[in-house]
Structures are given as structure tokens and as C-alpha cells.
Amino acid sequence: MNQAHYSVVIVGAGPTGLILANFLGQYGIQTALIERNPSTVDEPRAVSIDDESLRTLQAIGLIDQVLPDTVQGYGVHYYSWTGELFARIEPTSTEYGFPKRNAFRQQVLVRQLRDGLQRFPQVTPLFEHELTRFTQDAQAVQLEVNHAGQRKTLSCDWLVACDGGRSPVREQLGIALTGSTYAEKWLIVDLLDRTSAFRHTRTYCDPARPAIRLPGPHGVVRYEFMLHEGEDPQQVLDEAQLRGWIAQRETSDAQLAITRKVVYTFHARVAERWREGRVFLAGDAAHLTPPFAGQGMNSGVRDAANLAWKLAAVVQGRSAAALLDSYQTERQPHARALIRMAERIGSFMQPKSKFAARLSQGALKLISLYPPARDYVLHLKFKPKPRFFEGFFVPAPASAPLPAGQLLPQPWVELPGCKRVRLDQVLGSGFAALRWADAPGPLGHSAGLDLRQVRVLRQSEDFLPARGSDPGVLVVRDCEGVLGALLDQAGADGVLLRPDRYVLAYLPRGAHQMPAALQALLTAFAGRAQ
Ligand SMILES: Cc1cc2nc3c(=O)[nH]c(=O)nc-3n(C[C@H](O)[C@H](O)[C@H](O)COP(=O)(O)OP(=O)(O)OC[C@H]3O[C@@H](n4cnc5c(N)ncnc54)[C@H](O)[C@@H]3O)c2cc1C
């Protein structure tokens, strides 16, 4: 019998692997998704999903399924060691098309992502299949898989390990993790049917017992309590005791039904290499983020969105395999920056003494008297921007308000007939060019870059019958003025976008052709997959 061969095999049906599989299905790539469990994991882990991840779910066509099970736009309230509300994070902007903090349930999302795969005959989900061993050479990766006690073999061009924090693939490759493990353990308790309707997270920065209360969709609520050194993780699971801790924070939660209680150790670690030949690490396999900022899964979603279109371009022979090296170059610094942010939030939440609490909380209260500083915290402006410093893009002019290599905002745009849609809805799933409606001439295609061209009317302009006449080019109106502000400040007529909606290059005023620097970049990456 012939051994099955796939262009891509993904190991692990957690959020990272499932999102990658949905993207590859959308691109028509022959993919197998191997998961050792009979189905997706039912463990309620992540509870906070950000705007960038929701945009990614929009990109894989599942946003309408996900939003009904999401509470959009919730904040964090910080309470001092004396119980005083001393800081708030309540961002109101929807720069990328969605609110910045949203409550969801990871176990519900992964089921929706698994169901989403049914749309793609090219994707073969293999549950109850455990990868036990692999080898690779210049041509392919050979895999050994255990299924119901039987050994099976298969092969692929590219293997992506989305196999979680303990990543057996990373282990087999001998790739080290750098960073630290938190000495403090945390007790996580999930409860049902809360009666308090308060929607925001409450964080109690109390050295006596740092704690977090996170309400979620469908009436669920989570408590997280820090354990002190020497506390026995088994003893803290005692129900009477933990209900007592809950009662101290919100009496109406104290007798709710518990669905799960577990003690976790958190890590802040990054894999040294994210690629070894034909094998990639993504999600928790590549980086472990302490959950104080709710970013571990969100970072994995960014990995999947970054790697998916690059793998598709290489598999389909539109790009050389060198493009895949930009995955780690682009993603690793950002993942590290988010880990640092989580560590800073964590140390703020876990003051070691009343003195330390007084000092850090007093300092934050003081700087909050200065409105720009208060806004910086309130609107989550301290979160690292989704931006690359090196990688597959052409650096922007210094005047550009949004550097190339940064995620383009997603405003609403207007279609003829006054219908408003989120920008990405008109951009398709590949490369796109957004140019002013009156920018000169058509833009020549170049070096395998198959561009969807979209013309943009300024906020002050109207649709005129002649303008929408080119059947190959869609026209939209910049009804919020967001694109106008960006292009005008950059002195550009347009912007080229990568499939993941990061800025590839600006098109200078009056340009008919792709900028020379972009031509050079595309030529360097054009060619057949190796
Ligand atoms: C208490 C807690 C709270 C959190 N809160 C948040 C939050 O609010 N927001 C956030 O963004 N993140 C949060 N996180 C982090 C988030 O849960 C993880 O980052 C996320 O699950 C990682 O997804 P993944 O797909 O990379 O890996 P995983 O979800 O770990 O999935 C890996 C999969 O690989 C499978 N697998 C492993 N080895 C093999 C093999 N050899 N063969 C086949 N299958 C294999 C496993 O069975 C598993 O299904 C939290 C984590 C915890 C523990």
C-alpha cells in the first residue's frame, strides 16, 4: 500500500494547529492534522482573546460562528491591597476591527475551529493519532504515527509542530527553551451560573493572596489565586477553603457549581530556534507566556497567520523556501515582547509585601493624575504593536505614521449602495493593493505577486457611475477617514498588503510601477519551492 504524502502535516489540534489547518485548507494545500486525543481538548484554558486574533478568525471565515460565544470589549479593574480600585484598563478603540479584550472559552473555540475544517476536502484531520517519531532529509519528512496500537507511516514536505508547551517534536530536535519558570503556582477555579452581571476582570493586587476574577460568556466565571511558597497544591484544592477565598472577593460566587479546579505552574520561555530544516515550531511549542496578560494563545494565533501564507506560497511554487526563514525573524521578537509585558503585569499583580504593594500601587496612582499616562494604561497602549523590525517587507519612509511591517488597521469601508463592511472583507485572502481611486494608471503585476486591486475613494468623495466601471477593480469609500490619514502622512498613493494584512510596502505618489525595492524583494523570493 502506498504511504500517504501531504504537503504539510500539522501536529496538534490546539488553537494554533487548528487555525493553521483552516488557513491551509483555505489556500487549497494538502494537509493532515494529527492529534493524539479523540477530539479537541475540553480543558478550559484561555479566557481572553484579543482583537488581532478575532481578525484572524475573520480571515479564516469563522468570525460569525465565534462571536456569539464571545463577550466583546471587557476591561480589567485593579484593586489595591486595601481593596481600593486604583487602576483600570478599558480600551474603547477597535483599530483592527474588533474590541481589544474579549472574553471567550478556549474549549468552545477549538470545537468551532475543528468543525470549520469540514469545509476543506484537502485537510485530513487524524484524531487518535500520535506522532511518535520523525526523520527528515532534503526532500521530505517521514513520520511514524501510533493509531489504536498500530504503527502507521506517512510523509510530508513540511511539518509544523503545534504540539504544545511540552512539544515532543521540539524535544526530538533538541531545541532548548530559554527563559524562566515562575516560582509561584496558581490555583484556577472555574464556576458556572454566576449571578453578578459585572463584566470586567477584577485583579486583586493583594500580597496576602493575589487573585483574579474573570467573568466569561454563558455565565461562567473563573478565579485565579496565587499560592505562596510552601503551600501544598493538593491542600489548596480543598473545596471549603477555596470557596472561602472566593467569598472574600464576591460572596454571590461562593456557592456556584465548580466545573474545574487545578493548580498550574507558569513559564516565560522561548524556543531558541523555530525552524530546523523542514520542521517548524508554532504556538506553545515555540513560546510559553505566563497568562497574566492573556496572550499565550493569541501569540500562537499570530504564528499560524504568519506561517500559513508563506507555506502556501512555497508549496504552490510561488516563492522560494527562503521565505520561510522570515517566520522566526518576524515572529520571535514580538512573542518575546509579549512575554515581557506579561511578566511586568505579573509582578505588579503579585506584590511580595504590603510595602511593595504600597509603592507600586501608589506610583501608578500618581502617574495616573497625568492624563496621557492614564490613557496609556486605560487604553492598553503599553501592549507591543503587531510590528516586525526585519522580514518580508520594504521599509517605509520615515514620515509614515504606520511603519511597513506593521499590521494595517481595519476600518469599516463603504461599498457602492452605502453598505459598510470591515476592510478585510474586500481584500480577499492573498496579497492586495489599496490605492486612491484617482491614482494614475493600473499597477503592473510583478514576480508572481497575484494582487487583488482595490481603489479607495476619500472620505469627502462620492461614488460616481464611471468610477466603478473596471470589472477587475473594486472601489470602496474610506468612510471613517482612517486610510486617508495613513496614506497622506506617508506621502503615498497606496499601500501593498501581505495576506496576513501587514504592510508590505507603500506606493509613492504618482507611481505606476511597483517600487524598485519591492521588485528586488520579490525577485529574491520568487522561484520554485525547494
Ligand atoms: C490557566 C491558563 C489560562 C490561560 N489563559 C489564556 C488567555 O486568557 N489568553 C491566551 O491567549 N492564552 C491563555 N493561556 C494560554 C493558552 O491556553 C495556550 O497558549 C494555548 O493553548 C496554546 O495553544 P497550542 O495550540 O499552541 O497548544 P496546545 O493547546 O497545548 O495544543 C497542543 C496539542 O498537541 C497535541 N499533541 C501533543 N503532542 C502530540 C503528538 N506527539 N501527537 C499528536 N498530538 C500531539 C496535544 O494533545 C494538544 O491537543 C492560558 C493557559 C492556561 C494554562
The ligand as a Tripos MOL2 file, in Angstrom:
@<TRIPOS>MOLECULE
LIG
   53    58     1     0     0
SMALL
NO_CHARGES

@<TRIPOS>ATOM
      1 C1         -4.7950   28.6460   33.1150 C.3       1 LIG1
      2 C2         -4.4410   29.1560   31.7650 C.ar      1 LIG1
      3 C3         -5.0200   30.3310   31.3140 C.ar      1 LIG1
      4 C4         -4.7050   30.8420   30.0730 C.ar      1 LIG1
      5 N1         -5.3010   31.9820   29.6510 N.ar      1 LIG1
      6 C5         -5.0180   32.4710   28.4450 C.ar      1 LIG1
      7 C6         -5.7180   33.5940   27.9480 C.ar      1 LIG1
      8 O1         -6.6010   34.1350   28.6030 O.2       1 LIG1
      9 N2         -5.4040   34.0470   26.6990 N.ar      1 LIG1
     10 C7         -4.4530   33.4460   25.9310 C.ar      1 LIG1
     11 O2         -4.1890   33.9280   24.8230 O.2       1 LIG1
     12 N3         -3.7930   32.3410   26.3640 N.ar      1 LIG1
     13 C8         -4.0640   31.8450   27.5880 C.ar      1 LIG1
     14 N4         -3.4580   30.7010   28.0030 N.ar      1 LIG1
     15 C9         -2.5010   30.0190   27.1210 C.3       1 LIG1
     16 C10        -3.1920   29.1140   26.0780 C.3       1 LIG1
     17 O3         -4.0920   28.2440   26.6820 O.3       1 LIG1
     18 C11        -2.1390   28.3610   25.3000 C.3       1 LIG1
     19 O4         -1.1790   29.2910   24.8550 O.3       1 LIG1
     20 C12        -2.7220   27.6080   24.1000 C.3       1 LIG1
     21 O5         -3.4990   26.5090   24.4810 O.3       1 LIG1
     22 C13        -1.5990   27.0790   23.1940 C.3       1 LIG1
     23 O6         -2.1630   26.5030   22.0740 O.3       1 LIG1
     24 P1         -1.3390   25.4830   21.1660 P.3       1 LIG1
     25 O7         -2.2810   25.0800   20.0840 O.co2     1 LIG1
     26 O8         -0.0500   26.0930   20.7940 O.co2     1 LIG1
     27 O9         -1.0080   24.2410   22.1130 O.3       1 LIG1
     28 P2         -1.9930   23.2900   22.9130 P.3       1 LIG1
     29 O10        -3.2970   23.9600   23.1520 O.co2     1 LIG1
     30 O11        -1.2310   22.7960   24.0830 O.co2     1 LIG1
     31 O12        -2.2660   22.0860   21.9160 O.3       1 LIG1
     32 C14        -1.2830   21.1150   21.6360 C.3       1 LIG1
     33 C15        -1.9690   19.8660   21.0890 C.3       1 LIG1
     34 O13        -0.9750   18.9760   20.5940 O.3       1 LIG1
     35 C16        -1.3570   17.6450   20.8900 C.3       1 LIG1
     36 N5         -0.1510   16.7960   20.8450 N.ar      1 LIG1
     37 C17         0.9810   16.9310   21.5950 C.ar      1 LIG1
     38 N6          1.8870   16.0040   21.2370 N.ar      1 LIG1
     39 C18         1.3380   15.2650   20.2430 C.ar      1 LIG1
     40 C19         1.7920   14.1600   19.4660 C.ar      1 LIG1
     41 N7          3.0040   13.6240   19.6300 N.pl3     1 LIG1
     42 N8          0.9620   13.6230   18.5350 N.ar      1 LIG1
     43 C20        -0.2740   14.1670   18.3430 C.ar      1 LIG1
     44 N9         -0.7630   15.2030   19.0570 N.ar      1 LIG1
     45 C21         0.0440   15.7560   19.9950 C.ar      1 LIG1
     46 C22        -1.9700   17.7640   22.2800 C.3       1 LIG1
     47 O14        -2.8090   16.6700   22.5810 O.3       1 LIG1
     48 C23        -2.7490   19.0880   22.1450 C.3       1 LIG1
     49 O15        -4.0720   18.8810   21.6970 O.3       1 LIG1
     50 C24        -3.7680   30.1630   29.2540 C.ar      1 LIG1
     51 C25        -3.1840   28.9740   29.6980 C.ar      1 LIG1
     52 C26        -3.5230   28.4760   30.9300 C.ar      1 LIG1
     53 C27        -2.8920   27.1830   31.3800 C.3       1 LIG1
@<TRIPOS>BOND
     1     1     2 1
     2     2     3 ar
     3     2    52 ar
     4     3     4 ar
     5     4     5 ar
     6     4    50 ar
     7     5     6 ar
     8     6     7 ar
     9     6    13 1
    10     7     8 2
    11     7     9 ar
    12     9    10 ar
    13    10    11 2
    14    10    12 ar
    15    12    13 ar
    16    13    14 ar
    17    14    15 1
    18    14    50 ar
    19    15    16 1
    20    16    17 1
    21    16    18 1
    22    18    19 1
    23    18    20 1
    24    20    21 1
    25    20    22 1
    26    22    23 1
    27    23    24 1
    28    24    25 2
    29    24    26 1
    30    24    27 1
    31    27    28 1
    32    28    29 2
    33    28    30 1
    34    28    31 1
    35    31    32 1
    36    32    33 1
    37    33    34 1
    38    33    48 1
    39    34    35 1
    40    35    36 1
    41    35    46 1
    42    36    37 ar
    43    36    45 ar
    44    37    38 ar
    45    38    39 ar
    46    39    40 ar
    47    39    45 ar
    48    40    41 1
    49    40    42 ar
    50    42    43 ar
    51    43    44 ar
    52    44    45 ar
    53    46    47 1
    54    46    48 1
    55    48    49 1
    56    50    51 ar
    57    51    52 ar
    58    52    53 1
@<TRIPOS>SUBSTRUCTURE
     1 LIG1         1 GROUP 0 **** ****
